[in-house]
């Protein structure tokens, strides 16, 4: 099977995670940010992730892909959780801060979807419309990191002793992976263990070595 993705995209991370968790063979195809033609040809619009199934058909929507792949072999791994679970509530509160910190830094990272100057410029244009000027975002990093420090301590308590895999992980790990591009974030012990454990279990690495 083949999965069309952007590396920076948290929804793409969700789809990649299930391959690692269930040891499914995977061919990754990284699209350029400004490549509209390929996803439109495959699925009718510019969207990622896109799964090409073994029989050749295509499907989109990250959690639809996750549940489809989860059902292919073995026991179902991704058990459902409530929309107001403690981790979901935490994520809703922290999500915008994570985006404000990570988006401008991902835009300068060495990622395959930015292999050309035009592709990188397309990302900056799109995300500037969504979040504002990158330099302006970066100028507020200190205050957002202070806010995040409090939020991460709250998350640390939620992750104490957590070993199971469920639907909450497909919300939480992609966001923490994005956050790992931010240099200087102080992760509490349980959060660190969770991030490292999930990076290995899913075979979707963190951005620690590129943090900026």
FIDREN-215585 format. One record per atom (N, C-alpha, C): x, y, z negated. Coordinates in steps of 0.001 Angstrom, whole numbers, plus 500000, padded with zeros to 6 digits. Each point is the difference from the previous one (the first is absolute). Layout:
N
XYZ;...
END
This chain:
212
500838498805500000;499162501195500000;500877501251500000;499444501061500529;500750501234500144;499238501125499322;500727500841499277;499379501099499280;500628501310500464;499156500905500496;500441501308500453;499833500991498841;501082500681499652;499987500829498790;500847501245500168;499834500929499049;500997501002499654;500598499559498665;501269500237499815;500611499595498733;499484500842498839;499760501298500219;499618500898498911;498559499823499551;499186499365500795;498546499977499805;499605499042498870;499323500488498941;499614499102498911;498995498932500425;499170500296500994;499043499008500487;500732498881500744;501053500359500695;500832498985500658;500718499144498965;500435500629498914;500642499246498919;499052498942499451;498725500339499852;499020499021499523;499999498762500892;499940500221501303;499943498868500929;501289499201499975;501133500672499845;501281499291499929;500113499171498726;499438500481498921;500129499330498706;499484498574500026;498861499769500640;499391498669499951;500841498981500747;500696500439501045;500902499081500691;501066499478499047;500602500895499229;501031499575499061;499454499164498865;498870500416499449;499428499294498863;499582498575500352;499601499766501255;499559498673500414;500988499308500932;501198500596500136;501079499407500805;499548499671501424;499295500943500600;499538499832501373;501032500574500967;500245499329501120;500938500553500987;499456501289500580;500884500970500191;499569501326500429;500973500595500997;499456500538501092;500770500831500918;499513501432499811;500904500860499554;499654501406499790;500329500810501238;499093500866500395;500245500934501092;499754501410499472;501055500785499920;499882501362499499;499684500944501162;498860500654499915;499600500962501019;500655501346499734;500314500734501048;500429501376499833;498804500846499559;500262500971499182;498930500859499476;499185500654501107;500651500350501107;499281500689501077;499515499066501106;500046498691499748;499517499028500986;498493499807499810;499245500704500801;498547499859499963;499524498885500919;500739499761501063;499547499064501035;499897498567499489;501003499534499256;500011498591499587;498819499648499096;499800500690498871;498844499626499161;498666500205500691;499902501012500850;498744500223500721;499717498859500955;501034499488500643;499827498859500897;499593498751499236;500544499829498797;499739498778499232;498650500014499299;499656501156499409;498842500015499108;499030501136500299;500319500854500987;499094501048500414;500218501354499370;500967500113499068;500295501291499374;501379499934499357;500533501166499649;501316500073499358;499825499713498517;500304498777499634;499831499573498621;501015498899499708;500445499921498775;500831498888499527;499522499637498598;500225498746499576;500644498900500710;499049499336500998;500607499273500930;499250499178500950;500610498606499989;499166499011499787;500459498604500011;499649499347501322;500994499396500617;499750499114501133;499961498582499453;498823499399500055;499830498654499465;500712498974500870;500127498795499481;500701498938500714;499356499694501342;498670500175500099;499316499692501265;499943501204500938;500596501128499565;500166501113500909;499072501180499809;498938499860499207;499105501130499780;500606500946498962;499399501192499864;500543501024499126;498972500409498951;500504500397498839;499127500556498976;500732501110499254;499216500962499493;500538501111499235;499402499970498588;500190501080499261;499542500170498618;500839499127499062;500774500666499168;501022499307499211;499443498891499112;498953500266499232;499511498972499093;499231498907500742;499426500304501153;499422498937500829;501104499039500448;501136500561500374;501157499174500390;500473499174498812;500099500627498839;500444499288498790;499098498814499713;498690500216500003;499078498910499656;499988498917501087;500130500389501243;500080499015501076;501215499100499814;501147500602499762;501236499223499848;499985499179498712;499409500572498955;499924499296498722;499195498716500127;499042499988500922;499156498825500170;500541498951500943;501152500254500603;500513499059501002;500561498726499393;500628500129498839;500598498804499397;500064500154498489;499892498869499315;500110499994498549;498827500674499311;500135500124498690;498958500647499204;499965501497500292;498824500578499855;499864501442500150;500769500686498882;500869500915500387;500893500655499051;499448501336499520;499365500727500907;499608501386499717;498609500017499384;499939499766498713;498722500016499304;499505501442499863;498686500204500093;499461501369499959;500114500620498620;500023501330499978;499967500751498747;498932501081500126;499624500574498885;498992501045500002;500594501316500489;499171500823500631;500477501292500492;500401500937498867;499519499711498790;500368500821498847;500922499242499044;500763499047500539;500984499313499169;501022501022499508;500692499730498884;500966500973499485;501056500405501020;500472499078500815;501011500342500996;499401500868501099;498781499716500430;499361500825501014;499749501419499476;499579500113498764;499779501313499392;501315500769499925;501065499307499580;501314500648499942;500418500483501386;499811499145500992;500446500340501350;499265501231500536;498711500069499748;499230501160500481;500536501299499404;500434499936498749;500512501193499335;501397500379500496;500812499019500353;501403500248500354;500246500109501497;499040499620500817;500215499830501442;500469501276500680;499351501124499710;500384501238500687;501413500429499617;500369499820498757;501360500342499577;501019499135500719;499709498710500124;500897499093500717;500156500450501450;498902500359500630;500059500451501390;500798501294500133;499742500963499128;500702501278500081;501509499833499873;500419499060499167;501423499765499808;500609499177501127;499278498999500474;500605499035500920;499925500399501469;498920500623500428;499807500267501425;501137500819500616;500397501143499430;501076500761500643;501337499278500003;500217499119499033;501257499256499939;499988498831500985;498863499354500137;499890498944501009;500226500574501392;499588501244500206;500159500634501297;501441500178500425;500927499995499046;501418500123500339;500759498691499834;499293498928499660;500653498709499773;500345499306501316;500893499041499897;500415499219501166;499053498819500164;498890500250500708;498972498982500183;499795499753501490;499621498771500378;499922499661501428;498969500808500771;498943500453499353;498985500774500714;500478501416500330;501164500381499453;500582501315500280;501280499852500821;500061499011500853;501218499724500761;500307501074501029;499031500818500352;500223501112500923;499634501302499304;500589501084500465;499693501311499420;498524500348500185;499441499613501138;498592500294500266;499089499259499020;500352498767499678;499193499222499060;500054500606498605;501187500415499571;500118500619498677;499223501321499947;500083500770501079;499272501260500055;498496499775499962;499535498922500618;498568499685499997;499521499689498586;500820499297499228;499658499702498605;499902501287499193;500990500865500149;499991501245499237;498793500850500359;499667500066501270;498837500775500426;498719499439499396;499842498682500075;498778499364499492;499871500183498489;501102499783499291;499917500048498549;500008501423499457;500540500942500752;499891501402499597;498537500431500013;499258499522500975;498562500294500048;499280499405498794;500464498826499544;499352499318498886;500399500554498633;501285500344499860;500530500302498662;500644501373499859;500296500654501108;500654501286499931;501455499921500423;500646501167500027;501387500110500439;500930499129499148;500884499258500650;500883499081499279;500913500740499026;500588501112500421;500885500746499100;499237500521498789;498780500415500203;499171500460498891;499707498844499032;499701498839500543;499776498825499149;501245499679499176;501142500007500643;501248499672499312;500311501002498897;499602501249500189;500302501030499005;499246499774498685;498947499202500029;499213499713498787;500366498652499374;501081499383500459;500340498648499546;500151499900498491;500656500963499377;500266499913498562;498715499939499187;499036500851500339;498758499997499226;499196498727500239;500021499505501252;499278498763500275;500670498796499339;501321500016499910;500677498904499319;499693500012498514;499856501174499410;499609500062498594;498612499397499788;499092500336500890;498653499429499945;500049498488500176;500840499568500925;500123498578500279;500605499235498819;500922500605499278;500599499336498846;498929499549499014;499030500862499759;498908499666499091;499167498860500583;499700500081501284;499189498978500645;500709498648500014;501296500000500201;500732498732500026;500058499353498624;500040500803498958;499951499419498655;498645499344499750;498948500600500538;498667499387499883;499957498685500779;500587500000501192;500019498780500811;500823498917499323;501058500387499341;500871499024499344;499219499140499021;499107500623499260;499183499241499048;499075499027500720;499488500395501163;499093499133500755;500725498792500583;501288500151500257;500752498924500658;500715499074499022;499901500272498725;500653499156499006;499452498579500076;500860499037500250;499608498590500064;499281499592501265;499855500902500969;499271499663501228;500842499063500863;499425498858500355;500670499035500867;499123499573501167;498695500156499881;499074499524501028;500052500880501237;499498499459501097;499797500761501235;498497500128500218;499533501229500251;498600500194500344;499887501227500900;498786500409500295;499786501087500942;500629501313499542;500134500197498694;500612501228499506;501425500185500505;500709498888500188;501379500095500470;500094500592501404;498946499837500783;500006500499501373;499664501489500064;499600500543498862;499912501449499851;501275500546499372;500476499343498957;501077500551499185;501376499894500649;500379498809500463;501377499865500494;500288500877501213;499107500106500999;500317500886501120;500257501441499573;499294500471498995;500193501371499536;501307500153499230;500313499034499154;501273500053499286;501172499841500964;499804499229501061;501040499891501025;500244501366500643;498943500712500354;500157501349500537;500760500883499012;499646499910498752;500620500830498976;501492499720499855;500422498796500332;501416499641499828;500933500783500921;499452500757500960;500813500862500857;500419501267499248;499393500255498848;500245501232499246;501129499769498991;501070500722500183;501161499864499123;499718500635498644;500461499328498947;499929500576498671;498771499651499197;499079499238500559;498828499584499231;500440499010498920;499546500216498781;500338499126498884;498875498981499791;500246498771500412;498991498961499886;500145499282498657;498919499887499242;500057499218498761;500266498520500308;500316499265498940;500470498616500153;498999499123500736;498740500019499596;499020499109500624;499723500372501450;500025501292500298;499807500444501381;501175499547500857;501203500148499479;501191499551500730;499935498505500290;499665499228498993;499914498541500181;498948499644501037;498875500692499946;498927499734500954;500466500299501421;500601501143500206;500449500384501334;501025499015500547;500941499609499171;501034499067500440;499415498620500285;499078499569499152;499370498690500194;499186499962501286;499236501051500242;499170500028501192;500830500143501274;501096500730499932;500864500135501169;500521498635500439;500362499166499041;500497498660500312;498855499096500451;498895500003499266;498894499089500290;499357500268501349;499932501271500393;499333500359501249;500950500078501184;501304500054499716;501022500203501040;499827501351500711;499437500967499285;499888501378500495;500848500865499072;501189500393500425;500946500649499085;499614501425499646;500531500441498879;499854501382499575;500935500908500804;499835501298499818;500828500989500690;501146500511499127;500313499301498937;500948500486499014;501312500470500615;500521499264500961;501299500360500572;499918501258500866;498813500390500414;499836501207500804;499431501174499187;499841499814498705;499355501031499192;500686501340500182;499165501049500067;500528501343500249;499166501039499263;
END
